[in-house]
Amino acid sequence: MKIGIVGKGGVGKTTLSALISKAYAERGKRVVAIDTDSNPNLGISLGLTLEEAEAIPVIPRRLVLGTDAGTSPTELLAEYGRTTESGVRILSAMRVDQAGAGCTCSSHASVRSILGAALEEEADVTLVDMEAGLEHLSRSGGTLAYADVLVAIMEPSRKSVITVARTVALADELGIPRTVGVGNKARLPADAEFFEKQCAEHGVELAAVIPYHADVVEADRAGSGLASGNGAEVREAVERLLDFLDGVPVG
């Protein structure tokens, strides 16, 4: 399964990307997580130190995978991938270290190439933590055109749900088979009811609601991943999301 995690800035994409990746790894799946943020933090959420995360080599912008390209998925992961303590292997697709360094269009093309390649020999689940916004769906070809499912993260606000509704429309145009919404930071039960009502109104399939939890907030403030044993209600909600995603047809 190839999963794209999308949504507005600040909705919790990276935190949930890490939790989903770890949960799949705990189920015995081989997981590759790709960080496409120009200010990458997925490695930290997966348990790496800042120094370890910043040492992950960035995939070359012009890299293209495939039988005719000279680079196989196995070679890609061996050279550019790093394994975290949870067993999730992480790739860094882009990083902006200098002002005026130019656009990241070719980096997005590399991600599209990776998703289009036959990764099944190396990964049961490939997850892409996308940059905030909708640009990756409007680019020529679409960065996430080869995804099996988009998981669009929402906060309990009408604007956030509307953004996901726009995401659904763009994903349909790209031919992505399934796009679902996930409500995050929900103070139950009021926010869960809000997500259900707004998603129904705007035509968004609601896959799960993740509760607000102080443990997640503290982990974010500390610049670390959610510690083992913390945030039990959040982890339970993520497990329910995985059960939902496992029922989504792929291929």
Residue frames as qw, qx, qy, qz and C-alpha x, y, z in Angstrom:
[[0.000, 0.886, 0.464, 0.000, 0.00, 0.00, 0.00],
 [0.398, 0.183, 0.009, 0.899, 1.18, 3.49, -0.89],
 [0.220, -0.807, -0.524, 0.160, -0.23, 6.18, 1.40],
 [0.274, 0.440, -0.010, 0.855, 0.03, 9.95, 1.02],
 [0.311, -0.643, -0.538, 0.448, -0.49, 12.07, 4.15],
 [0.194, 0.426, 0.241, 0.850, -1.74, 15.56, 3.24],
 [0.273, -0.793, -0.533, 0.115, -3.41, 18.59, 4.83],
 [0.028, 0.939, -0.024, 0.342, -3.09, 22.22, 5.90],
 [0.390, 0.431, -0.555, 0.595, -0.06, 23.37, 7.87],
 [0.177, -0.333, 0.561, -0.737, -0.18, 22.60, 11.58],
 [0.799, -0.173, -0.147, -0.557, -2.87, 19.92, 11.48],
 [0.658, -0.441, 0.589, -0.161, -0.48, 17.20, 12.71],
 [0.834, 0.450, -0.261, -0.185, 0.57, 15.43, 9.50],
 [0.391, 0.545, -0.704, 0.232, 4.08, 14.56, 10.62],
 [0.387, -0.301, 0.703, -0.515, 3.03, 13.36, 14.06],
 [0.845, 0.157, 0.310, -0.406, 0.37, 11.10, 12.55],
 [0.699, 0.554, -0.442, -0.094, 2.70, 9.97, 9.76],
 [0.107, 0.478, -0.810, 0.324, 5.11, 8.72, 12.42],
 [0.555, -0.110, 0.636, -0.525, 2.39, 7.06, 14.49],
 [0.866, 0.345, 0.019, -0.361, 0.90, 5.32, 11.44],
 [0.554, 0.572, -0.604, 0.039, 4.33, 4.16, 10.28],
 [0.100, -0.387, 0.818, -0.414, 5.23, 2.79, 13.72],
 [0.716, 0.031, 0.456, -0.528, 1.86, 1.08, 14.09],
 [0.849, 0.423, -0.219, -0.228, 2.29, -0.71, 10.77],
 [0.352, 0.537, -0.735, 0.218, 5.82, -1.76, 11.77],
 [0.382, -0.254, 0.722, -0.518, 4.43, -3.16, 15.03],
 [0.851, 0.218, 0.234, -0.417, 2.07, -5.25, 12.91],
 [0.732, -0.149, 0.593, 0.300, 5.07, -6.80, 11.22],
 [0.600, 0.765, 0.221, 0.076, 4.92, -4.73, 8.03],
 [0.593, -0.066, 0.172, 0.784, 8.00, -3.49, 6.20],
 [0.078, 0.929, 0.334, -0.137, 7.52, 0.26, 6.22],
 [0.482, 0.120, 0.138, 0.857, 9.27, 2.98, 4.20],
 [0.040, -0.881, -0.377, 0.283, 8.42, 6.55, 5.23],
 [0.494, 0.356, 0.220, 0.762, 9.32, 9.41, 2.89],
 [0.173, -0.735, -0.285, 0.591, 9.68, 12.94, 4.28],
 [0.439, 0.534, 0.402, 0.600, 8.93, 15.48, 1.54],
 [0.181, -0.956, -0.200, 0.111, 8.91, 18.58, 3.75],
 [0.498, 0.680, -0.194, 0.501, 11.54, 21.17, 2.83],
 [0.189, -0.605, 0.533, -0.561, 11.93, 21.58, 6.61],
 [0.726, -0.056, -0.667, -0.159, 12.02, 17.85, 7.46],
 [0.339, -0.465, 0.559, -0.597, 11.03, 16.60, 10.92],
 [0.901, -0.068, -0.248, -0.350, 9.64, 13.12, 10.33],
 [0.654, 0.243, -0.639, 0.325, 12.88, 11.48, 11.47],
 [0.060, -0.295, 0.565, -0.768, 12.60, 13.16, 14.87],
 [0.716, -0.134, 0.118, -0.675, 8.99, 12.00, 15.24],
 [0.915, 0.107, -0.371, -0.115, 10.21, 8.49, 14.45],
 [0.833, -0.539, 0.002, 0.125, 12.68, 8.61, 17.33],
 [0.714, 0.313, -0.081, 0.620, 15.89, 9.91, 15.77],
 [0.360, -0.629, -0.152, 0.672, 17.91, 12.62, 17.45],
 [0.293, 0.903, 0.016, -0.315, 18.19, 15.97, 15.70],
 [0.120, -0.655, 0.652, 0.363, 21.75, 15.11, 14.68],
 [0.435, 0.043, 0.883, 0.172, 20.71, 11.70, 13.31],
 [0.463, 0.706, 0.513, -0.158, 17.77, 13.19, 11.42],
 [0.213, 0.904, -0.170, -0.329, 19.86, 15.92, 9.84],
 [0.263, -0.495, 0.763, 0.321, 22.48, 13.35, 8.80],
 [0.681, 0.361, 0.636, -0.025, 19.98, 11.51, 6.57],
 [0.219, -0.189, 0.509, 0.811, 21.20, 12.07, 3.00],
 [0.504, 0.525, 0.192, -0.659, 18.71, 13.81, 0.74],
 [0.706, 0.327, 0.596, 0.198, 17.63, 11.89, -2.35],
 [0.243, -0.177, 0.389, 0.871, 19.17, 13.53, -5.44],
 [0.410, 0.481, 0.196, -0.750, 16.66, 15.78, -7.17],
 [0.509, 0.447, -0.486, -0.552, 17.17, 14.14, -10.53],
 [0.196, -0.159, 0.966, -0.058, 16.95, 10.55, -9.29],
 [0.740, 0.131, -0.179, -0.635, 14.52, 8.37, -11.23],
 [0.506, -0.211, 0.827, -0.128, 13.81, 4.76, -10.34],
 [0.832, 0.404, 0.083, -0.372, 13.07, 1.97, -12.75],
 [0.898, 0.006, 0.364, 0.248, 14.62, -0.77, -14.81],
 [0.617, 0.613, 0.151, 0.470, 15.94, 1.70, -17.37],
 [0.114, -0.959, 0.067, -0.251, 17.16, 4.28, -14.86],
 [0.555, 0.430, -0.566, 0.431, 20.06, 2.37, -13.32],
 [0.124, -0.292, 0.631, -0.707, 18.79, 2.69, -9.71],
 [0.494, -0.313, -0.787, -0.196, 16.70, 0.00, -8.07],
 [0.547, -0.714, -0.095, -0.427, 14.54, 0.40, -4.94],
 [0.889, -0.333, -0.156, 0.273, 17.00, -1.84, -3.09],
 [0.586, 0.207, -0.069, 0.780, 19.91, 0.41, -4.04],
 [0.125, -0.691, -0.103, -0.704, 17.93, 3.54, -3.18],
 [0.703, -0.668, -0.101, -0.221, 17.16, 2.34, 0.34],
 [0.866, -0.162, -0.124, 0.456, 20.68, 1.04, 0.91],
 [0.472, 0.284, -0.021, 0.834, 22.27, 4.36, -0.02],
 [0.099, -0.432, -0.011, -0.896, 19.74, 6.95, 1.17],
 [0.677, -0.527, -0.365, -0.362, 17.52, 5.14, 3.68],
 [0.053, 0.374, -0.708, 0.597, 18.03, 5.04, 7.43],
 [0.572, -0.363, -0.725, -0.124, 16.39, 2.60, 9.82],
 [0.319, -0.588, 0.253, -0.699, 14.77, 3.98, 12.98],
 [0.164, -0.249, 0.853, -0.429, 14.45, 2.21, 16.33],
 [0.694, 0.185, 0.410, -0.561, 10.91, 1.10, 15.42],
 [0.582, 0.077, 0.756, 0.291, 12.14, -0.60, 12.26],
 [0.452, 0.838, 0.281, -0.120, 10.64, 2.03, 9.94],
 [0.593, -0.013, 0.299, 0.747, 13.04, 3.01, 7.17],
 [0.110, 0.882, 0.236, -0.393, 13.04, 6.70, 6.36],
 [0.552, 0.309, 0.333, 0.699, 13.98, 8.60, 3.22],
 [0.058, -0.711, -0.159, 0.683, 14.45, 12.37, 3.00],
 [0.568, 0.576, 0.497, 0.313, 13.23, 13.70, -0.34],
 [0.284, 0.729, 0.083, 0.618, 14.12, 17.36, 0.07],
 [0.500, -0.634, -0.283, 0.517, 15.65, 19.94, 2.34],
 [0.275, 0.856, 0.076, 0.431, 16.02, 23.69, 1.90],
 [0.694, -0.423, -0.182, 0.553, 19.26, 24.83, 3.55],
 [0.326, -0.160, 0.148, 0.920, 19.91, 28.02, 1.57],
 [0.313, 0.709, 0.290, -0.561, 17.87, 31.05, 0.62],
 [0.424, 0.703, -0.289, -0.492, 17.33, 31.38, -3.13],
 [0.384, -0.291, 0.858, 0.177, 18.16, 27.72, -3.74],
 [0.322, 0.099, -0.677, -0.654, 15.43, 27.35, -6.35],
 [0.772, -0.126, 0.004, -0.623, 12.18, 25.40, -6.47],
 [0.424, -0.277, 0.850, -0.147, 11.78, 21.80, -5.35],
 [0.769, 0.341, -0.099, -0.532, 9.95, 20.63, -8.49],
 [0.579, 0.401, -0.707, -0.070, 12.55, 18.01, -9.37],
 [0.103, -0.203, 0.856, -0.465, 12.45, 16.63, -5.82],
 [0.666, 0.183, 0.378, -0.616, 8.71, 16.12, -6.19],
 [0.732, 0.433, -0.404, -0.337, 9.36, 14.34, -9.48],
 [0.243, 0.363, -0.877, 0.199, 11.74, 12.00, -7.66],
 [0.404, -0.010, 0.711, -0.575, 9.05, 11.16, -5.10],
 [0.763, 0.346, 0.023, -0.545, 6.59, 10.46, -7.91],
 [0.565, 0.461, -0.673, -0.119, 9.17, 8.16, -9.48],
 [0.036, -0.248, 0.887, -0.387, 9.68, 6.30, -6.20],
 [0.584, 0.151, 0.525, -0.600, 5.95, 5.75, -5.76],
 [0.748, 0.458, -0.179, -0.445, 5.67, 4.56, -9.34],
 [0.298, 0.472, -0.830, -0.004, 8.48, 2.03, -8.97],
 [0.829, -0.202, -0.491, -0.174, 8.01, -1.56, -7.84],
 [0.117, -0.599, 0.568, -0.552, 8.73, -1.09, -4.14],
 [0.887, -0.271, -0.075, -0.366, 6.96, -4.30, -3.15],
 [0.830, 0.164, -0.447, 0.292, 10.29, -6.13, -2.90],
 [0.348, 0.233, -0.476, 0.773, 11.34, -3.75, -0.13],
 [0.192, -0.019, 0.407, -0.893, 8.16, -2.40, 1.49],
 [0.003, -0.478, -0.878, -0.016, 4.67, -3.55, 2.39],
 [0.027, -0.911, -0.392, 0.124, 3.70, 0.03, 3.21],
 [0.435, 0.166, 0.072, 0.882, 5.18, 3.18, 1.66],
 [0.137, -0.855, -0.457, 0.203, 4.04, 6.35, 3.40],
 [0.393, 0.383, 0.098, 0.830, 4.69, 9.88, 2.14],
 [0.229, -0.725, -0.400, 0.511, 4.50, 12.80, 4.59],
 [0.404, 0.611, 0.340, 0.590, 3.76, 15.69, 2.23],
 [0.169, 0.015, -0.152, 0.974, 4.41, 19.39, 2.59],
 [0.199, 0.544, 0.566, -0.586, 1.46, 21.52, 3.67],
 [0.312, 0.508, -0.172, -0.784, -0.94, 22.70, 1.01],
 [0.800, 0.390, 0.406, -0.209, -2.25, 21.37, -2.30],
 [0.250, 0.760, -0.455, -0.391, 0.64, 22.13, -4.67],
 [0.247, -0.299, 0.910, 0.147, 1.74, 18.49, -4.81],
 [0.506, 0.414, 0.749, -0.105, -1.63, 17.67, -6.36],
 [0.412, 0.849, 0.132, -0.303, -1.53, 20.50, -8.88],
 [0.188, -0.608, 0.622, 0.457, 1.97, 19.82, -10.25],
 [0.647, 0.414, -0.468, -0.437, 2.24, 18.32, -13.73],
 [0.588, 0.138, -0.797, 0.007, 1.70, 14.59, -13.25],
 [0.695, -0.596, -0.021, -0.402, 0.98, 14.99, -9.54],
 [0.003, 0.566, -0.768, 0.299, 3.57, 14.05, -6.91],
 [0.449, -0.102, 0.792, -0.401, 1.15, 11.54, -5.38],
 [0.648, 0.268, -0.335, -0.629, -0.36, 10.23, -8.63],
 [0.576, 0.153, -0.800, -0.068, 0.73, 6.66, -7.80],
 [0.228, -0.183, 0.706, -0.645, -0.67, 6.63, -4.26],
 [0.223, -0.307, -0.912, -0.155, -3.32, 4.03, -3.44],
 [0.311, -0.786, -0.535, -0.023, -4.95, 6.26, -0.85],
 [0.157, 0.486, -0.215, 0.833, -4.61, 9.83, 0.40],
 [0.450, -0.590, -0.600, 0.299, -5.14, 10.44, 4.09],
 [0.100, 0.615, 0.055, 0.780, -6.08, 14.09, 4.53],
 [0.402, -0.326, -0.625, 0.584, -5.61, 15.35, 8.08],
 [0.140, -0.706, -0.290, -0.631, -8.03, 17.93, 9.50],
 [0.080, -0.011, -0.579, 0.811, -8.27, 20.06, 12.60],
 [0.027, 0.621, 0.770, -0.145, -11.73, 20.73, 14.07],
 [0.083, 0.542, 0.016, -0.836, -12.32, 23.82, 11.94],
 [0.664, 0.616, 0.354, -0.232, -14.54, 24.39, 8.92],
 [0.299, 0.826, -0.404, -0.256, -11.63, 25.77, 6.87],
 [0.252, -0.431, 0.863, 0.081, -9.66, 22.60, 7.48],
 [0.605, 0.280, 0.735, -0.121, -12.54, 20.41, 6.30],
 [0.534, 0.794, 0.071, -0.283, -13.03, 22.59, 3.20],
 [0.058, 0.713, -0.656, -0.238, -9.34, 22.15, 2.36],
 [0.406, -0.112, 0.906, 0.028, -9.80, 18.38, 2.50],
 [0.616, 0.575, 0.479, -0.245, -12.87, 18.64, 0.26],
 [0.382, 0.833, -0.288, -0.278, -10.71, 20.47, -2.30],
 [0.198, -0.493, 0.839, 0.119, -8.08, 17.75, -1.90],
 [0.614, 0.212, 0.750, -0.127, -10.66, 15.09, -2.72],
 [0.586, 0.753, 0.152, -0.256, -11.59, 16.88, -5.94],
 [0.197, 0.789, -0.549, -0.192, -7.97, 17.24, -7.08],
 [0.372, -0.302, 0.878, 0.002, -7.15, 13.64, -6.17],
 [0.691, 0.417, 0.558, -0.193, -10.12, 12.44, -8.21],
 [0.498, 0.822, -0.151, -0.232, -8.80, 14.37, -11.22],
 [0.009, 0.657, -0.749, -0.083, -5.40, 12.67, -10.81],
 [0.800, 0.087, -0.532, -0.264, -7.06, 9.28, -10.65],
 [0.013, 0.303, -0.821, 0.484, -6.02, 8.48, -7.09],
 [0.387, -0.264, -0.853, -0.233, -8.34, 5.62, -6.10],
 [0.499, -0.676, -0.542, 0.024, -9.34, 6.77, -2.61],
 [0.156, 0.409, -0.305, 0.846, -9.10, 9.90, -0.47],
 [0.535, -0.609, -0.585, 0.013, -10.26, 9.88, 3.13],
 [0.088, -0.753, 0.203, -0.620, -10.33, 12.44, 5.90],
 [0.645, -0.262, -0.605, 0.386, -8.95, 11.98, 9.40],
 [0.269, -0.880, -0.060, -0.387, -10.02, 14.35, 12.14],
 [0.644, 0.082, -0.479, 0.591, -7.18, 15.21, 14.51],
 [0.128, 0.121, -0.412, 0.894, -6.83, 16.98, 17.88],
 [0.460, -0.473, -0.493, -0.567, -10.44, 16.20, 18.72],
 [0.157, -0.138, 0.657, -0.724, -11.77, 17.05, 22.15],
 [0.308, -0.258, -0.866, -0.297, -14.42, 14.38, 22.44],
 [0.519, 0.344, 0.756, 0.203, -17.32, 14.13, 21.90],
 [0.262, 0.817, 0.183, -0.480, -18.07, 17.61, 20.52],
 [0.074, 0.640, -0.543, -0.539, -15.28, 17.68, 17.94],
 [0.261, 0.022, 0.938, 0.225, -16.08, 14.15, 16.74],
 [0.340, 0.666, 0.632, -0.204, -19.65, 15.27, 16.08],
 [0.156, 0.814, -0.144, -0.541, -18.31, 18.37, 14.30],
 [0.099, -0.386, 0.787, 0.470, -16.11, 16.25, 11.98],
 [0.311, 0.298, 0.900, 0.067, -19.00, 13.90, 11.18],
 [0.295, 0.788, 0.425, -0.333, -21.37, 16.76, 10.34],
 [0.107, 0.798, -0.295, -0.515, -18.90, 18.83, 8.30],
 [0.199, -0.269, 0.856, 0.394, -17.51, 15.86, 6.39],
 [0.358, 0.467, 0.809, -0.011, -21.00, 14.73, 5.46],
 [0.243, 0.855, 0.211, -0.407, -21.83, 18.27, 4.31],
 [0.140, 0.794, -0.432, -0.405, -18.69, 18.59, 2.14],
 [0.906, 0.352, -0.164, -0.166, -18.55, 15.06, 0.74],
 [0.160, 0.621, -0.737, 0.214, -15.50, 13.86, 2.67],
 [0.866, -0.174, -0.462, -0.073, -15.27, 10.22, 3.72],
 [0.322, -0.737, 0.449, -0.389, -14.32, 10.28, 7.42],
 [0.737, 0.182, -0.648, 0.071, -12.01, 7.37, 8.19],
 [0.642, -0.319, -0.541, 0.438, -11.12, 8.11, 11.82],
 [0.179, -0.899, 0.024, -0.398, -11.05, 10.73, 14.55],
 [0.659, 0.083, -0.488, 0.567, -7.85, 11.09, 16.59],
 [0.410, -0.851, -0.327, 0.032, -8.35, 12.59, 20.05],
 [0.089, 0.824, -0.328, 0.453, -6.43, 15.52, 21.49],
 [0.866, -0.387, -0.242, 0.204, -3.91, 14.32, 24.07],
 [0.239, -0.942, 0.235, 0.030, -1.49, 16.25, 26.27],
 [0.767, -0.308, 0.453, 0.334, 1.19, 13.59, 25.72],
 [0.637, 0.522, 0.356, 0.442, 1.31, 14.47, 22.01],
 [0.043, 0.974, 0.016, 0.222, 1.60, 18.16, 22.82],
 [0.552, -0.749, 0.342, 0.129, 4.45, 17.52, 25.25],
 [0.794, 0.016, 0.446, 0.412, 6.29, 15.35, 22.71],
 [0.454, 0.760, 0.239, 0.399, 6.00, 18.11, 20.12],
 [0.193, -0.965, 0.132, -0.121, 7.33, 20.67, 22.58],
 [0.681, -0.545, 0.443, 0.206, 10.22, 18.39, 23.45],
 [0.402, 0.672, -0.510, -0.356, 11.01, 17.82, 19.77],
 [0.163, -0.244, 0.956, -0.010, 10.64, 14.06, 20.05],
 [0.466, -0.156, -0.734, -0.468, 8.34, 11.24, 19.08],
 [0.711, -0.447, 0.035, -0.542, 5.51, 10.05, 21.31],
 [0.073, -0.452, 0.855, -0.244, 7.14, 7.89, 23.96],
 [0.473, -0.103, -0.860, -0.164, 6.17, 4.24, 24.31],
 [0.278, -0.402, -0.784, 0.383, 3.23, 3.89, 26.68],
 [0.051, 0.377, 0.216, -0.899, 2.10, 7.51, 26.31],
 [0.407, 0.279, -0.231, -0.838, -1.03, 8.69, 24.55],
 [0.304, 0.076, 0.949, -0.025, -2.90, 5.39, 24.77],
 [0.474, 0.618, 0.491, -0.390, -6.15, 6.83, 23.39],
 [0.315, 0.738, -0.351, -0.483, -4.30, 8.30, 20.40],
 [0.046, -0.341, 0.912, 0.225, -2.61, 4.98, 19.66],
 [0.408, 0.300, 0.839, -0.198, -5.93, 3.15, 19.87],
 [0.470, 0.734, 0.177, -0.457, -7.46, 5.58, 17.37],
 [0.187, 0.639, -0.631, -0.400, -4.49, 5.09, 15.03],
 [0.253, -0.073, 0.964, 0.047, -4.99, 1.32, 15.23],
 [0.488, 0.553, 0.599, -0.312, -8.61, 1.80, 14.18],
 [0.356, 0.775, -0.226, -0.471, -7.41, 3.91, 11.25],
 [0.021, -0.428, 0.861, 0.274, -5.05, 1.12, 10.18],
 [0.413, 0.241, 0.869, -0.130, -7.93, -1.36, 10.31],
 [0.475, 0.739, 0.238, -0.415, -9.85, 0.98, 8.00],
 [0.227, 0.733, -0.501, -0.400, -6.91, 1.41, 5.60],
 [0.267, -0.221, 0.930, 0.124, -6.31, -2.35, 5.48],
 [0.503, 0.462, 0.710, -0.171, -9.77, -2.63, 3.95],
 [0.342, 0.780, -0.119, -0.510, -8.94, -0.23, 1.11],
 [0.895, 0.315, 0.257, 0.184, -8.27, -2.07, -2.20],
 [0.188, -0.761, 0.407, 0.469, -4.78, -1.44, -3.60],
 [0.454, -0.107, 0.749, 0.470, -3.06, -2.00, -6.92]]
